[in-house]
Amino acid sequence: MEYHIQKSDKIFVAGHRGLVGSAICRNLEAKGYEHIIKRTHSELDLTDQAAVRAFFEAEKPDVVVLAAAKVGGIGANSRYPADFAMLNLQMECNVIDAAFKAGVKKLLFLGSTCIYPRMAPQPIPETALLTGPLEQTNEAYAIAKIAGMQMCKYYKRQHGVDYISCMPTNLYGPEDNYDLEGSHVLPAMIRKFHEAKVNNAPHVELWGTGSPLREFLYVDDMADACVFLLENYSGEEHVNIGTGKELTIKELAGLVKEAVGYEGEIHWDPKMPDGTPRKLCDVTKLHELGWKHKVDLPEGIRLSYEWFLQNIERARNL
């Protein structure tokens, strides 16, 4: 059964305070969706099955966007694999099943391109999922997210519900995590270069060799693509969301350094892990559906640094 969201729908955005969820809320509100349901973690613990079921029975949302997840960079994934597996699996299973039992008309599950095989063909097509070994540094997170995406597919097959999934590439922008222990590469660079600039440090040390290739998508573009899919897509296969453009981590560091205005040197630490050597989305499917990104990387980094400066104390603790 296909369902395309309506302005009158009650839409529950799980994870509305995070990088992804907050951007989706901004986009929905800008487009005139007025009935957005939000719950903080203290108001609703998505790992608590009974609490999730009670929430869905009481609120009866028409649409669910499952953007809540435990996320982090290479360091956090390597140190806490059990947490990344268990917490994400609990949230996904609880929300998807409660949504089904409450008669939710449409559900969007957000995956991540890091769940594709480590040596997937490049650019990575949607069909590459589950075709090879995963990147070891984030295997636990990847397995949990794969389970969530497949769960949506299975519920669609067995019950005919309109549950869809998307696969955003590396995201950055407002409400990003700038904690150096848990953040991803781009916000970590923004913070490192900023602090080096403020402290007149002669150099900034970055992990790895700088050689891996990565794709980056401004989070408000990602949100726009998600709402586009809610309004227009009901297929069983997930959809990649990205720019289709890539650059090396070394080139990224140069862009961030320029945006921040840092004039010192960059020292690379090859003893630290690089992660997956290359990870570029094939976005042919999304383009054929009628959506393309609007914010290119230099502009997105500038906007992200502006947000960081305006929210610096809060940003350090996100």
Secondary structure, DSSP 4 states (H G I P E B T S, - for coil): ------TT--EEEETTTSHHHHHHHHHHHHTT---EE---TTT--TT-HHHHHHHHHHH--SEEEE-------HHHHHH-HHHHHHHHHHHHHHHHHHHHHTT-SEEEEE--GGGS-TT--SSBPGGGTTSSPPPGGGHHHHHHHHHHHHHHHHHHHHH--EEEEEEE-EEESTT----TTT--HHHHHHHHHHHHHHTT-SEEEEES-S--EE-EEEHHHHHHHHHHHHHH---SS-EEES-S--EEHHHHHHHHHHHHT--SEEEEETTS---SSEE-B--HHHHHHT------HHHHHHHHHHHHHHTHHHHTT-
